């Protein structure tokens, strides 16, 4: 199998510790030299934002965003942790900028505790970023290298064919998953491998000369598949492309910033369109003939999109309000801050303990485990608002941050978030070093940590469960494939090695175990 090998100067080479730089492709010395420039630019931006919005929360949020990008590790691949942090940051602070710049009011603006919830959310983001950064740096040792790591695991043609095959099998695999309740979550986690393959395809197509024709064709296919689903799955391919571009971003080139700005505009317009058409579109799923026909759904999407484009400016502004309101995930948490502890006492860790107990009792070993309750029940109890729930097949998000507040209050609410960050930071570094093939490592780490960390409104149970399920099932599957490919490569090189070699290439002269200790040999 054709592979290319990293050079000794590559940061992924085994003879030195990987660099952890806030700016990719630049030395730590250069990164620190830019710190004064960053601080000056941030100070100027803060003053401008304060003047434009008239709200001191807006510049404060900018500093939190900058600190997150400075603290979070960036290791051999795209800045997936920083981008997931940014998406959470948008869910915490977007309404502050929207109201300050437009003057339009959202439901959360009518709740006096919203500003308190924004501050609590920013505090949770800082605790999470600090935990991830420290956890990654604490786990720098522990996995011995198996030799110099190859850059590619397969040819571009093989990669594209594998991605197309995974795309074709995704529907049958998901349908099969729901027929095995004990293994449903594990099989669905494996289905995310297709998303990793999509990212790797984009990553190949954006290295060197960006091949826009191929990227555009794949992106259109993915967005059509995403729009014809029940949920907004068109978002993932756009994020994967953004991550692929960010990996090679040159901060000094205007063209790269324009590319990212254009992609951000596409994401925004797609989200706005979805908010305008999703209600009538989802209503049609009540018809079995519609739900089972992708062609019928695609035609319906086309008709609704045409009607939406013909809407007037007022209707578009209304959809924009709904879009920002949906993304700004502080309304129900702010209502809970009003009621806890004034009307309802803190729970002293009950929600967090239930989440931990849930992940410690996997369904495959405890088949009689109760079904997860709808988050709507927590919204009803702690926010005091009657929302749609399990009876209507709906779960209104509550979020890990407000659950920590309800459990412990200030300041102890930030401690479990920080500890979770420590765990995720250590796993991020561990998984990066565990997977030998660089391409496999970058692909699985990007998918796992984006899915695990990008949602601020996800409860503790779903946050812990989703993260560990992806680590165990998808991570282990990629690990097995990685070791099989490594063994095939070792055996092939052993057959080609000179007969006078004292021991097979890639093995330890002391233990005889392949690459687990002793001297390292270059892969050549």
N, C-alpha and C positions, 0 to 999 in steps of 0.2 A: 504494500500500500504506500503510495507516494506521500512523503511528508517533507517539510522543510525544517531545518534545525535552527534554533536561536544561536546567536553569536555570543561569545563570552562576555561582551559588553552589555548584553541585554539585561534589563533589571530582573527578568525571570530566570536567569541562569542560576544554577544551584550553588555556585561558589561564594555568593554574597547574599546578604539579607536584602529582600525587595525594598525599594524606595516607597515611601508614603508621602506623596507630595500633593498639596492642594491644587497644583497646576500640572497637568499631564505632560510628560515629555520634557520637563525642565528640571534642572538640578535643584536640590533643596536650598543651595546658596542663592540661586537666582530667584526662587520662590520667596525667600525671606527678604531679598532686596526689593521686591515689589510691594512689600507690606506698607511702607509709608505712602506709596502712590495709591494703594487701595484705600487706606484710611482717609486720605484727602478726598478721593472721589466719593467715598461713602458719606463723609461729612457734608459735602456739597449736595449730594442727592438727598440726604436727610432734610436739609434746610428747604430745598425745593419742594419735597413731598409735604413737609409741614405747612408751607405756605399754600400749596394747592389744595390740601385737604382740610387744613385747620384743625387737625387732630394729632396729638402727640403720639398716639398709638401707631400711626403710620411709619414715622421714622424709627420707632422702637422695633417694629416688626422687621424693618430692613436690616437692622443690626443683628437681629436673631438669625435671619437668613444668611447673612455673611458669616457669622460665627459657625453656623452649621456646615457650610462649605469648607471653612478652615479646619474644623475639628474632625470631620468624618474622613476615614481612610479611603484611599484610592489606590487600588492594587491591580495591576495587570489586566486592564479591560476598561470598560466605560465607568463613569462615576454613578453607578446605580444607587448607591446609598444616598448620595447627595441629591439625585433626582427624586427619589422616593421621599426624602426629607422635604424637598421643595413642594411636592404635591400635598403633603400634609400641611405645610406652611400656608398654602393657598386655601385649604379648607378651614384654617384658623383665622386668617387675616383678610381674605379677599373682600368681604363685605365692608371692611373699614375703608379701603381704597374706593370701592364702588360708590358708597354713600358720600364720601368726601369729595369725589371728583364730579359726580353727577347730581347729587342732592336727592336722588330717588331713595325712598324708604322701603326697606324689606321687613318682613315680620320680626326678625331679630332686633331691628332698630327700636321697636316699641317695648322691648324688655330692658329694664334698667340694669339688670345683672349681665347683660351681654358683654360689656366692657370688662367686667371681672372675669368672665369665661374666656375672653380672648387672652387676657393676661395669664390665666391658668394654662391655657393651651400652649402659649409661647413658652411658658416654664416647662411644660412636659416635653416640648420639642428640644429644648436645651438639655434637659436631663437625658433624653433618649440619645441625642448626638454625643454628649459627654460619655455616656456609658458605652456606646459603640466604639468611639475612638479609643477609650481606655481598654476595653475588652480586646480590640484588635492588637494593641501594642503589648498587652500582657501575654498574648499567645504566640509570640514570635518563634518560640522553639517548640519542638514536639514531633514534627513529621520529618523523617529523614528523606532526602532526595533519592530518587531512583536513577539519577543520571541527568544529563542535560535534556531539557524538555523540548520536544518538537513543536514548532509553531502551528502546523496544520495537521489535522487528523485524517483528512480525505481531500480528494480533488474537488474543485468547484462543481464539476458536473455531478460527481457522486453526492455532494452536499445538496444540490438542487433536487436531484431525484429522490433523495431521502426525505427532504421537506415535502415534496409533492405526495409521496406515499403516505407520510404521516397525516397530511391534510385530508387525503382520501379516506383514511381509516378513523379519523377523529369522530365522525358521527356514529358509526357502528360501535366504536369503543365506549363512547358515553352511554349509548343505549344499553350496552352489555353491563356497564357499571351499575346501573340502577336495578338490574336483575339479581345482583349479589349484594344484599344490604351489608353484609359483614365486611366486604372489600370495596364498597362504593367509593369511599374517600381516597383510598390508595390508588384505585384505577383512575379516578379523576385527576389525581396528582400526576400520574404518569402521562396523562393527556397533555399536560403543560410542556412536555418535551417538544411538541410541535412548535410552541412559541419560542423555545430556545433555538430550534433549527431555523425558524424565521429570522431571529436576531442574527444568527451566524451567517445566513445568506446576505442580509443587509450589510453585515460587517465586511464581508468579502467585497461587495459591490461598492463600498464607500472607501476602500483603501486605495490610495493613489488617485487615479482618475475616477471620478464618480460616474457610474453608468446609470444615468437617469432613465433611459428607456426601459431597462430591465426593472429598476426600482419602481418606476411608475406602474408597469404592468402588474407586478406582484402586489403593490399597495392597493391598486384598484380591485384586484381579486379579493384581497383580505377584507377591504372595507365593505364590499358587497356581501361577503359572507357574514361580516359583523352586523351590518344593518338589517339583514334578514333574520336575525335571531330575536329572542324576546328581550334580551338585555343589551346594553351598549358595548358590545364586544368589538366594535370598530376602533375603540380607543387603543387596544393593546398593540396592533401593528404600527400605529403612529408613534407610540412610546418606544417600541423596539427600534424604529428608524431613528428617532431622536437620540437614543442611547448610542447607536452605531455612529452617528455624526459627532456626538460629544466626545467619543473616545479619541478622535483625531482633530479636535477643535484647536485651532491656532488663534490665541487671543489677540494676536497682532494683525489678523487679516479681516478686513471688513466683509469680504465675500462669505466667510464662514458665519459671521453674525447674521448676515442677510439670509443665508440658508436656514439657520435655526429660527429666525423670525418668521420666515415664510411657512415653515412647518408648524410653528406655534399658531399662526393664523389659520392654517388648515384644521388643526385640532379644535380651535375655538369655533370656527364656522360649523364643523361637523357636530360639535356639542350643542350649539344653538339650534341647528336644524333638528336634531334628535328631540330636544325639548319641545319644539313646535309640532312634531308629528307623532310622538310616541303614544299619546293617549288614544287617538282613534286607531292607530296601528295595533296596539296591544288589545284593544277591544275586539278586533277581528279574530284573535286567537281563540275565542270561544267557539268558533266554527272549526270542526275537525278537518274539513277539506282544506281550509286555509292553513291551519297549523302544520299539516303534513305536506304541503306543496311549497317548495322554495320558490318556484316560478311565480306562483300567486302572490307570495310575500314580496318578491322583487317588483312585480308590477304595481302592487299597492304602495310600496315605498316610492316608486317613480311618480305615481299620481299625487301622493301626499306632498312630495318634495316640490312638484310643479306648482301645486296650490300654495304652498308656503312661500315660495319665491315670489308669487304674485300678491302677497300680503302687503298692507300699507305699513308705514313707519311706526304707527302706534302699536300695531300688533307685534312687530318685531321688538319694540321696546318692552312690551309685556313678556315676550318670550325671554328676552335678555334678563329681566328681573327674575323670572323663574329659574333661569340657568344659574345665575349668581346665588340665588337663594338655595338652590339644590347643592351647589358646591360649598357654600359657607355653612359648615356643619356645627353651628353653635346655638341654634335656636332652642332645641329641646334641652341641651345641657345647661343653658342659661336659666331656663325655667326651673331646672333641678337645683341650681345654686340658690335660687330664691327660697326653695322649700327646705333645703338641708343646710344646717341643722335646725332652722327656725321652727319647722313643723314636723319634720321627720328626722330622727337621730341618725348619726353615722352608724354604719353596719359593722365596723371593726374588722374589716377584711373578708366579709362573707362572700362578696362577688369574686374576689381574687381566689379565695380558697375553692370555690365551686369550679372555677376555670382550671385550677391546678388538678383538682380531683378528676375532672372530666378527661384531661389528657393522660392522666396516670391509669385510666381504666379504658383502654382501647376496646372498641366494639368487637374486634375479632376475638378478644379474650373474654369479654363480658357482653355477650349477645343480647342480654336482657336490659342493657343500659337504657335509661329513659331518653326519649328524643329531646334534642335541644329546645328549650322554650323560645318563643318569639321575643326579640328585643322590645317589641311593642309593649310587652307587659311591664318592663322597667320604665319605659316612657310614661305609661299611664300612672304608675305608682309614684315615681319621683318627680316627674314634671307636672303632674296634675292635669294632663290633657288626654282626652279620649281619642286615640288614634286607631286606625285599622290594624288588625292583628292576625293571629293564626286562622281565625274563622274565615277571613277574606283572603288567606294565602299571602299575607303581607307581613314583613318584619321591618319596623321603623328603626333605623340605626340609632344607637345611644352613644357608643364610643368608649374606648378604654380610659381616656383622660377623666371623663365625668364619673366613670365607675370608680376610679382611684379616689376622686374627691368624695364620693358618697361613702366609700369604705373608710378612708383615713382622715379626710380633711387636709387643711394646709398646716404645716409643710410636708407632712409624712406622705402625702399623695404622690410626691415626686420620687420617692425611694423605689417603689416597685418598677416604675418606668425606667429609672437608672439601671436597676439590676437586670431588667429585660434587655436593655441596651448592651450591658456587659456580655450577656449570653450571646446576643446576635453578633456583636463585634468579634468575639472569640470564634464563633462558628463561621463567620465570613472569612477570617484568616485561615482557619482550619480547612475549610472546604477548598479554598484556593490552592493550598499546598497539598491536599490529599489527592486531588485529581492530577495525574501526571501530564497528560496532553493539554497543552495550554488552551487550545480551542475548546475542548470539552469543559475545562475548568471555567473559562470565561462565560460560556453559554449557560451552564447550569447555575453559576453564581448570579448571573444577571437576572434570570427568570425567578429563581427562588427568592432573592432578596427584594426584587421589585414587588412581587405578589405579596410577600410577607409584610412589607413595611410602608406601602404607599397610602394606606387608608387611615386617616385620623378617626373616622367615625365607626371603626370596627370594635366590637366588644372584646374583653379579655379572652373569653372562651374561644371566639373565632380567631383572634390574633394568635394565641398560643397554638390552637389546634391546626390552623392553616400552615403556620410556619413549620411546626414539627412534622406534620404530615408530608410536606414538600421535602424537608430534609431527609426523612427516613426513606420514603418511597422513591422519589425522583433522584435524590442524591445517591442513594444506594445503587439504584439501577445504573446511573452514569458511572459510579465507581466500579461496578462489575465490568461494564463495557470497557472502561479505561484500562483495567488490569488485564483483560483478555487481549486487547490490542497491544499492550506493553509486552505481554508474554509472547505473542506472535512475533513481535518485532525482535525480541531477545533471541528467540529460537532461530529466526532467519539469519540474524547476525552471527549467531553461534555456528551455524552451518558454514557461513562464509569466512569465519575467523581462521587464521593460520593454525595448523596442527600443533605448532610449538607454543601456542598461548598457554600460560600456566594455569589459567582458569577462565571460564566463559566470560565474555564481555558483559558487564552489568551485574556481576555477582560479587559477593563479599568473600575475600580470601580467608577471612577469619571464621565466619559462621556458615558459609555455603548457602545462605539464604539470599535470594535475588534482591540485591539493592537495598537490603534493610539495615545494613551497617557496614563498617569498614571503609576501605578506600573506594573512591568514586572514579569511574573511567568515563571519558567523553564519549558521546554517542557517535561522533564521526560523521 
